Structures are given as structure tokens and as C-alpha cells.
Amino acid sequence: MTEAFVPTFIHSFFIALGVLLGGSLIGGLAAFLTGQPPLTEIYRLANSLRIWAIVAAIGGTFDAVYSFERGLMEGETDSLVKQIFLILSAFGGAQTGALLINWLTQEHIS
């Protein structure tokens, strides 16, 4: 990691948030243009894009796996702990985006 930890931590959160919100809202626009119910599609997309938002936020899976390997095999626990916090930050961003979409669409209320 060449960047400082705190900016990377914040970037991870907002990248996951942006991927989830952007993908869901643009997908909802596409649903509107094709005659499908847009709010239902936005809700469905938000639920299916969570894992992809996390993967995009941490920069792909190979960097995370390499950091875990280095932390476990070479004893660099600081790298391991930083990677865990970055993944948790991405989880938080994806969860925040999904919560905002749930509030926006109200699809979970029956």
C-alpha cells in the first residue's frame, strides 16, 4: 500500500457506497426505459450488487489475498489488520448504500 491508511479507509467506504448507489439507480433508469417497475428493480439490484461493491472498493481480490498471505506467512500483522479494516470499511459502505436504497424504495414494507 503506497497511500496512507486513513485516506484509503475513507476511500474504501465511499467507493463501495458509490458503486452500490450508482449501479442501482442507473439500473432503475434502465428498468424505467424498458417498461419494468423501477423501484422494484432498484431494490433488487442493490441486494445483488453488494458483493461487487465490496470487491471494487478493496481493489480486487488478489491484493487482499496477498496482504493476508503476507500477514500470515511473513508475520506482518499490521498489514493483515489494515486489510481487515479496509474490508470492514467496504462492508460499511455497501451496507449504508443498501440501507439508503431500502429507505428510498420502501420495497421491504409489504
Rosetta blueprint (number, residue, H / E / L):
1 M L
2 T L
3 E L
4 A L
5 F H
6 V H
7 P H
8 T H
9 F H
10 I H
11 H H
12 S H
13 F H
14 F H
15 I H
16 A H
17 L H
18 G H
19 V H
20 L H
21 L H
22 G H
23 G H
24 S H
25 L H
26 I H
27 G H
28 G H
29 L H
30 A H
31 A H
32 F H
33 L H
34 T L
35 G L
36 Q L
37 P L
38 P H
39 L H
40 T H
41 E H
42 I H
43 Y H
44 R H
45 L H
46 A H
47 N H
48 S H
49 L L
50 R H
51 I H
52 W H
53 A H
54 I H
55 V H
56 A H
57 A H
58 I L
59 G L
60 G L
61 T H
62 F H
63 D H
64 A H
65 V H
66 Y H
67 S H
68 F H
69 E H
70 R H
71 G H
72 L H
73 M H
74 E L
75 G L
76 E L
77 T H
78 D H
79 S H
80 L H
81 V H
82 K H
83 Q H
84 I H
85 F H
86 L H
87 I H
88 L H
89 S H
90 A H
91 F H
92 G H
93 G H
94 A H
95 Q H
96 T H
97 G H
98 A H
99 L H
100 L H
101 I H
102 N H
103 W H
104 L H
105 T H
106 Q L
107 E L
108 H L
109 I L
110 S L
